[in-house]
C-alpha cells in the first residue's frame, strides 16, 4: 500500500493512519479528536477553495485545515 498525507488524498479515498508528524498543541488536539495510528479515515470532500478538508473518522465527520491534514500520514487502500 502507498503512504501519503491526508491532504494528498482525493474525495472518497480511504486509508489507515500510520503516523502523526505534528508537534505541540496541534498534535495533541488531533489525538484528542481520535486521529491516532490504526484509525480508518475517509476523505469526504474539500471546500471549494481547497481548505478545509472534511473527513469521516470513527463514525463522525471532522473538518481539518489542509496544513493539519498534511501532518497525518495515511496508508491508502
C-alpha positions in Angstrom: 0.0 0.0 0.0 1.1 3.6 -0.7 1.7 6.0 2.1 0.7 9.6 1.6 -0.6 12.5 3.7 -4.2 13.0 4.3 -4.0 16.3 2.4 -2.8 14.4 -0.7 -5.9 12.1 -0.8 -8.9 12.7 -3.0 -12.6 12.6 -2.1 -13.8 9.1 -1.3 -10.3 7.8 -0.7 -9.9 5.7 2.4 -6.9 4.7 4.4 -5.4 3.9 7.8 -3.5 6.5 9.9 0.1 5.3 10.3 1.7 8.4 11.9 1.1 12.0 13.1 4.0 14.3 12.3 2.7 17.4 14.0 4.1 18.8 17.2 2.8 20.5 20.3 -0.8 21.6 20.6 -1.8 20.6 17.1 -0.7 17.0 17.6 -2.5 16.8 21.0 -5.6 18.3 19.5 -5.6 15.7 16.6 -5.1 12.9 19.1 -8.0 14.2 21.3 -10.2 14.1 18.2 -9.5 10.4 17.7 -6.9 10.7 14.9 -4.4 8.1 16.2 -2.4 5.4 14.3 -4.5 2.5 13.3 -7.7 4.5 12.8 -9.5 4.3 9.5 -10.3 7.6 7.8 -12.2 8.6 4.6 -12.0 11.9 2.8 -15.4 13.2 2.2 -14.7 16.5 0.3 -12.5 19.6 0.1 -14.1 23.0 0.4 -14.5 24.9 -2.9 -11.3 26.9 -2.4 -9.4 23.8 -1.2 -9.3 24.5 2.6 -10.6 22.9 4.8 -10.9 19.1 4.1 -13.8 17.2 5.5 -13.1 13.6 6.7 -15.0 10.8 8.3 -13.3 9.2 11.3 -14.8 6.8 13.9 -18.4 7.4 12.6 -18.3 11.2 12.7 -17.4 14.0 10.3 -14.5 16.3 11.0 -13.1 19.3 9.2 -9.4 20.0 9.3 -7.2 22.6 7.8 -5.1 21.3 4.9 -2.0 22.3 6.8 -3.1 20.0 9.7 -4.1 17.2 7.3 -0.6 17.4 5.8 0.9 16.3 9.1 -1.1 13.0 9.1 0.5 10.1 7.2 -2.1 7.6 5.8 -1.6 4.2 4.3 -4.1 4.4 1.4 -6.2 1.4 0.3 
